[in-house]
């Protein structure tokens, strides 16, 4: 006989109001960060072929997306530039240009909505290098850690000067969080946050993103020498511990759904905000399922976002941010 003979859990599931009353995990638009791709031009909405429903936006259009985010209750957008091929080189010099796509987009958004919206910026060299790697290459073609860290500090500083609220190093170089933190403090940007891609895996789920920023066709080799092995879990905790010790304000796990166990472990071990990136390949899978009639898009999106929160994520970077916010009544 049950220790609780009168307990019938399904009684609490019998009506909508009761399910809402007993719900353990609550998802709101404030849990979402909206990744946006920036491109040159005016009045441009350039669809990304491998990401149905996602586009690259010119400056004027980015301002409109920022206003849309505010109206939906989304607290932050994440920017990624589609740098023209002519501005890419082996050293990623365009990353340090204070008038590059990223910096202009930051200023455009701040001019449009001020501090009503947070701006998170990607700190990595792959949108600027001719070889598609996140760092600088040595003579043997290996990504050189220390030289890359120096370049990343310079990149983070021009973004902070342009008005970035959060810089997010996504490169996975050793020691870059401490170096960027020191650089921000020394240059008068002590209030700029760092969201560290602390557990970024060498994943097969990034393909559409690389198409969107124009680095996919350029990439020579892979990124396994500096991004994490998908087989490792305990290593993620060591990476997170290092980034927190160096001054990260929050950490990220990327990709998201295949690594919910890592999100949960980081949430339980560390008392810092942990974010998950619902990456381009994951987004594309839902779109493919919806297009094939294998699932309802709206239901799939909200279930996935809720799963991230249930696992312990403080928030989610997702291309579905605006769509999910509308479904949530934002």
N, C-alpha and C positions, 0 to 999 in steps of 0.2 A: 504494500500500500504506500502511496506517496506520503512524504512527510507533510505535505500541504494538500490535504484531500479536497479542499474547496477551490484551489487555485485553477483558474481557466484563463490562460493568457489571451485566448481569442476573444474573450469578452471585451477587451480594450481595443480590439481591432474592428469591431462590428460597425462603427460609424466613422465618418470623416472627422467630426469634431473630436472624437475620442482618440483617434490616431494622432491628430495634431497635438492633443494635450499630452500624450505620452511619448512624443517623438524625442529621441535622444540627441539627434544631430540636426542642426538648423543651418540651412544655406541661404545666404542673402547676396545681393549684388556687391556688398562691401567685401566679400570674400574673393573677388575676382580681379585679376590684372589682365589687361587687354594688349596683346602684342600687335604692333602695327609696323608695316613695312613702308619705308620712305623711298621715293624716287624723284628724279629731276622732272622739271616741266611745270605746267600750269593747267589746272582742271583735269589732271590725269587720274584715272582709275584703271589700273593695269592688272587684270585678273591673273592670278597665279594658276597655271594650268593643272598642276598636281595638287592644288588645294582649292577645290570647288568652294566658291563663296568668299574667298580671301583675295584681296587685291593689294597692289603696291599703290601708294598715294603720294601725290605731289604736295607741296607745302600748303597751298590753300585748302586742299582736301584734308590734310592732316589736322588743320585747325578745326574743320567741321567735325571730324571724328572725335577730337578732344571735347568739343561742346556736347556731342552726343553722349560721350562717356559720363560727363558731369550730370547730364539730364537723367541718365539711367542709374545713377548712384554708384557707378564704378569709381573707385578711389584712385586708380593709378593706371597708366599706360606704359608699355615697354616698347622702346624704339629699336628698329633694326634697319640699317641703310642698304639700298641696292646701289652700291658705288659703280659708276660707269667704268668699263674695262680700261679706258685710256688713263684713268687715275689710279690704277692698281700697279704696284711694283713689288719686287722681291722683299723690300723692307717695310711695306705698308705705310709709306710716308704720309698718305692722305689722312690716316687716323689722327695725326697731330695738327692738321689744318683747322684753325679755329673757325673757319667758314665752310667746313665740310657739310655734307648732307645731315649728319647727326646733329651737329651744333646748330645749324639753321632750323632744324625741326624742333629742337628744344626751345629756342627763342620764339619760334612761331607759336608753339603751344602756350608758352608763358604769356605772350602778348594777348592770346585769345582768351585764356581762362584764369591766368594768374595762379594763385596757390589753391584754387578750387580743385586742382587735379595734380597728383604726383606724377613725376616723369622719371622713369627708370631707364637707364641706358646700358647697352651691351658694351662690355670692355673685352675685346678680343680682336685679333688682327685679320681673321679670315675674310671679313668683307672688304679688306683693303689690299690683300696680298695677291700677287699674280699666280701663286701656287696653291691657294686655297687653304693653307694651314693656319692655325690659330697663333702661330709664333714665327720667329725668325729662324732661318735654316743655317746650319754651319756648312762647311765645305763638303761634308759627307752626306748632306741632305737630312740631317737629324735636327729636330727642333731644339734650339739652344735655350735652356731655361733662363739663365741670368740676363742674357741680352734681351730676351723677350720681356722679362719683368720690367726692365728699365723702359722699354717701349710702352708697356701697358700703363706705367705710372704717368708718362706724358699724355697718353690718350685719355686717362681718367681725369687729369687736370684740365684739359681743354673742355671736356664735357661739363665738369663742375663749374668752370668759369662761365659757360654758356647758360647755366641755370639748372642742371640736372639735380634732382632731389636724392636719387639713389643710383649709385654706379654698381653694376653687376658684372664682375669679372667671370667670364665663362670659359676661360682658356685652360684651366687646371694646371698652371705652372706652380711649382713649389715656391712659397715665400711671397707670392704677389699680393696677398691681402695685407700683410704687415707693411710692405713697401708702399702700397697705395694709401694705406691709413696714414703713414708718416708724411707722405706727400700732400695729402689733403690737409692735415693739421698744420704743416709748415707753410702752406699757401693761403691760409685764412678760410679754409672750407671745412671747418671742424664739424659743422652740422650736416654735411652730406653723408648719407648713410651708405654702407656697403652691404649688398646682398650677395653673398658668395655662392657661386655654383660649386658647392663643396663636394657633392657626390654626383658628378656628371660622368655618365657611362659612355664608352665607345659603342654606341648603339646603332642598330640598323634602322631605327625609326626617324632619322633626321633628314631623309632624302628630300621631301618637299620643301623643307626650310631652306636647304642649300640652293634649291632652284629659285626660291623667292629672293635671296640675297645675291644670287648670281655667282656663287662659289662652287656649286656642284660640278659643273663641267671643267672647272680649273683644278680641282683637287688632285694632287699627285700623291699616290699612296693612301694611307689611312691615318687615323689619329690614335691608334692603340698604344703608342709609346707615352702618351701623356693623359689620355682619358682612361677611366676605370674599366677593368675587366668585368663584364656582366655576371661572371661567376662569383664575384666577391661581395660579401656583406659586411664583415667585420672591418674591412679596409675602409669602408665608407665612414664608419664611426671615427676612425683615426683621422681621416681627412677633415671631418667636421670639427673635431677637437682642435686640430691645428689652426683652422680658419677662425674659430672663435677666439683662440688664444692670441691671434694676430690682430684682432679688432673688428671682425665681422659683426654687424648688427643683426643679421638674419642669414639663414642658409637655405640652399635650394637642393632638391633632389630632381634629377633629370635623366631619362624620361620619367613619366608619372606612373601610369597603370601597371606596367610590368615590374615596378619597384615600390609598390605600396608597402611591402615588408620593410624596406629601408626607411620610408617615411615614418612608419610606426616606430621603428627602433630609434631613429633620431629624436622623434617627439618624446619618447619615454626616457631617454638617457640625458638629453640636454635641455636646459631651461632657456631656450631661445626660440624665436619664431622660425618655423620651418615651412618653406613653400615648395610646391610641386609644379613642375612644368608639364602640362598636357600637350605633348609635342605634336609636330606636324603629321607624323606617321600615324599617331593615335587618332588625330582629327580625321585624317583621310580614311581610316577604317570605318568610322561611324558614317561618314558621307557615302562610302561605298555600300555599306549595309542598308542605309536609307534608300539609296538609288535602286538597289536590287529588291526592295520590298522585304528585306529580312529583319527590319526593326523600325520602330517609330523614332524619328530623329529627336523630337522633343523629350520623349521619355528616356532615351538613351543618354542624352546630354545631362539631364538633371540627375539621373542615377549615377553617372560617372563623377560629376562634381560633388555629389553627396558622399560618394565613396572616398574621395580625397579628404574631405572634412572628417569623416568617421575614422579614417586611419590616423588622423592627428595633424593634418596640414592646417597651417594658419590661413592659407590662401592658395589660390591656383592661378597660374598663368595659362590662359587658354584662348585660342582663336574663337571660341564660342562665347566669349565674355559678354558681348552685346546681346547675342541671341538668348543666352541664359538669363541675363538681367531682365530682358523683356518678359520671359516666361515667369520670372519671379515677381513681376509687377514693378520693376524698377522704372 
